[in-house]
């Protein structure tokens, strides 16, 4: 997979410090970013204010259609 062809990225655990940094990195490079985290925090509110779609419900139906890449953290149990 070549990252230049990836347009939409979904982060599971987007509220973590490492995942949020990756989300911002890709957002700055023009990618569409969405993600899930268990709890709303100041960090997830900032990500949403920066144009990222964040949800807090553990429901696969919340994942936007046609995601090119899913990034997950082992901090979120399977």
N, C-alpha and C positions, 0 to 999 in steps of 0.2 A: 504494500500500500504506500502510495506517495502522498505525503501530507498536503502538497500543493493542490491535489484534487479533492481534498476533504473540505466540505462547506459547512456542514452542521455537526456539532459535537455535543454529546450529552455526558455530563459528569455525575456519577453517583457518589455522594459525599462531598459536594461542591463547597460546603461550608468549612472544610478543613483548611489549614494554612497552606499546605502544599497544593491541594486541588484548586483552591481559589486562585493561587498564583498561576497555575497552568491555564485555568479558564481565562484569566486576564491576558496572559501571553497570547493565546489564540484569538481572543476578541480583538486585541490590538492589531492583529494580522488579518482582520476582516472576516473571521469565521463567525457563524451564528452559534451562540452558546445557550444551552439550557441545562438544568440540573436539578437534582434532588438532594435535600438534606433533612434530617429528622427534626431539627429545630430551627426556628428563625432566630438569627443573631444580628448584631450590628454589622458583621461582615457579610452575611447573606443579603441584608437590606442594601448595603453598598453595591454589591454585585447586581442586584435588581435595578438599582438607580443608574447603573452603568449600561443598562439595556439587556441584561441577561434574564432569561425566564427561569425563575426558581419556584419549585413547589415543595411542599412539606408532607404530602400524603404518600404513604408507601403503596403506590398503585401503578402498575405498568401502563395503564391506560393514560397516565399523565405524560408519558414520553411522547414528544412530538413525532409526527410521521417523517419518514425518510431521513433518519439520522444516519450519517456516514460513519461515525466513530463513537463508541462508548468507552469512557475512561472511568474506572472504578478504583476505590481504595479498599484495602483489606480491613480498614477501620469500620466499615459497614458490614455487619454479618450477612452471610448469604441466606 
